[in-house]
Every structure is written in structure tokens, then in C-alpha cells.
């Protein structure tokens, strides 16, 4: 089989490595991929949002199956276009991808179908939003309606911070059209949990839970990032919580999308907060999370391509999806200054013995050498019997990887380890 994976980051590298385990896979093309993936896939310099070129490439190269990983092409309708050409895909169509493409849509869906989430108001008029903030409970959460690279969410600790966030989104257009509508919602408290799930629109198979670390600095300080590391499983996500989430959130969401004529097939990501009142949805994503994918897929025992094809063909209930009972830790190595300003072009050296568990996110080939080309450069995933061992193994590996201005947090997994001791 010839496969095509759309995207260029660490998530896509993890998907590609897992797909390569299937013996029927002859070749994988990564569009556009990055310079660090070239041992695992053939990179093709076509942007993930260049839908016309992607469809043409797929037809000309007789692609048997496509995996659309990033949010932008999903929301733009790439799956629809590929399927029109007879190319089966993993990923939701445009109608279903709106669950991430519009936070207003997802909040109204949850309200309509009584899926637990934070109370909220939506605004398309800045003055009305500012007036609402005069009496809103603080802290509060401000969200841009559309896609914003995972950075369109501001937790405002003061009324002034909240107003500034609204002005940045609606007046200064920090996130372009994504900020024309905003959601202002209740600030929830409790442990956060990420649960990626396979679904064919009828059956839901949750993957191993994980814990992300969004802030740039140790102790969850600094700016929000795309994610500085993950661990799995999340110790706060007990069997009892999992059962409640399935009954109150996962199945109701998939059934609600079907009832709305937006059947969701692909990976549905549930960002949850385990509040004193029970689990509530913070956000939905219409695709694999990054860097959650880098800890969850290494724990998947069932062949990934087999699972994906079952999703596409709406027969997920017919296969047994198994996960390892081990633990995993992904440590992100970034360029100093990320997520604001950082230098690129530094030579990147990854020892041969580590390459099987290193997922490259931001690197390019220059004069036959691998150099840094992004804020998040790579993720190191270790799978071990215990979380403590997995964390230690990832930090030990980080000392063996070299590039100038390398930066990583020193406390990935600390919160989870503390929870396991309690």
C-alpha cells in the first residue's frame, strides 16, 4: 500500500513511524513533512493547506490511503475532496471538523445535548463583550472562536487581563478571522486530562489518557505553547472517571454529531477538566493532539493502519483495540525563546540508538546536515514499566541530543508522579 500523511510535525512523525509497522505498507509520503522524517517517509514540499495540489498529488501517485492529521486542512474540507476522488481517508469531513473549527458551535452543541462543560457566553460585538466582563466572575477564560494554533485561549486572572484579551482578539485581530467571535466562559478547576479516541461515528474507542504540559516554563509558568511534554496514562483518570466520561461525554458527543448530520469519523480529542462536580469538556479537537500522540501511539499494541481503516469503513466495533499497560513520557526539546522569538538553523545531532523514539517536529536538511527550523524541535518518548522510569529515560536521552539554544522543561511528569504517591 502507498500511504499519504498530511502534516509536518512531531505528531505526524509519530503516526508515520506507527504506520510503518504494518507489513503491507510499501511507501509513505509526508506532505510536507520535515527534514527529520526522511528516514521514515518521502517528504513532498506541498503545504498542508494547499488542498488542490494535495488532491492532484494523491491521484497522480495512486495513493491507497490518506491520513489528514492537522486541523487546518480538516476544517477546510480536504477529506471531502480526497474522498470525491475515491481515496479513502482517516479524518473527519468538513461538516464534522467544525467541532474544532468553531468553539461557538461546540459550546452550543454541548448546551443543546446537555454535555457537561463550563458555563459561557458568546460575542461578535467587542463592546458587548467588554460590558459583560464588568460583572463576570474572575478568573475567566477568553477563547477565539476559530483555529489559532492552540494559542487562542487566554486564562485571565484579572478583569483588565480579560479586557485586554478581548481587544487583542477582536480589535487587534491577533488571530485574524478566528477572533471575530469570542467565547467567554467560566474558569474551571481540577486536574486536566486529554483523551484521544477512535470513532467511526457509532463506536467510540478511547485511547490511553494523557497529561499535557502547556506552559513554557517549569511549574506551569510562562506563556502557553503547543505543548512542552506529555505523560501517559494520566493518574487522575481512574476507571470510574473513564466510565462516567464514556456515558456522559464521549458517546453523547458522537451521537449529537450524528443527530446534527455531522457524523464524526476519525480521531476525536476530548480535553477534560475533572472538576469537583464531575468531568467537564474544556475543548474538542477534530484530530490527534500534539504532543499527546507521541505518548499514546507508542502504547498502542493493535496495528494502527488496521484501526484507521476500520474507522473509515465504519466497522470499528469489529476489531479489538489493545494498549500496553506500561507508561510513557514525551519530553519536548524546543528552541530557546519559544513560543515568541527564537533562532533557527543550528545543527541537530540525534544519536542513532535514539532515533526510533525521537519524533522530529521542526528540522530541515541543509548541506546534507539536519538543522533546527522551528520552535518545538523534537520530542523524546520513553516507554517503561513505570512512569518514574519513563520520565528518567526521556531526560537521560535529552542529554545525548545536541543543538545550540536547546531548551526543555525540567518538570515534565512531576505532577503525575506526585499524584501517584498520594
Number of C-alpha atoms within 10 A of each C-alpha: 13 16 24 26 27 24 25 25 27 29 24 29 28 27 21 23 20 16 21 19 12 14 9 11 14 10 15 22 22 27 25 19 30 26 22 29 24 15 10 17 22 18 21 16 11 18 16 24 20 13 18 12 13 22 19 12 16 20 15 9 12 12 20 16 23 23 22 24 25 25 25 19 21 26 24 19 18 26 25 19 17 22 15 11 12 13 18 19 27 25 31 31 26 20 19 23 29 23 25 24 25 19 24 22 15 20 25 15 17 18 15 10 14 14 20 19 21 18 12 17 14 19 19 14 12 18 13 11 22 18 11 15 18 13 9 15 14 17 16 21 21 24 24 28 27 23 20 19 12 13 16 20 17 18 18 18 13 13 18 12 17 25 19 15 24 29 18 14 24 25 14 12 14 17 19 15 15 21 25 20 22 28 22 24 22 19 18 20 11 15 18 22 24 26 26 26 20 24 30 27 24 17 20 20 20 19 22 24 23 28 28 24 27 20 19 23 18 14 14 14 10 12 14 21 19 20 19 26 29 30 33 28 26 26 19 19 22 12 9 8 13 18 13 14 23 15 11 17 24 26 19 17 25 22 19 21 20 15 10 12 11 20 20 28 28 27 26 30 23 26 20 22 21 20 13 11 9 14 23 23 22 20 17 24 22 27 26 26 25 22 31 28 23 32 31 29 20 21 21 17 12 15 16 19 21 14 19 25 18 19 26 20 14 16 16 23 15 9 11 10 18 14 15 14 15 15 25 30 33 33 32 29 24 26 26 18 14 18 19 9 10 14 15 19 16 19 17 20 14 16 11 7 9 15 13 12 19 27 27 28 31 23 27 24 17 12 6 7 12 19 23 29 22 20 25 27 25 26 29 27 31 26 23 17 12 13 25 17 15 23 26 14 20 23 21 12 19 20 8 11 17 14 19 15 14 19 21 20 19 12 16 26 26 15 16 20 17 10 12 13 6 5
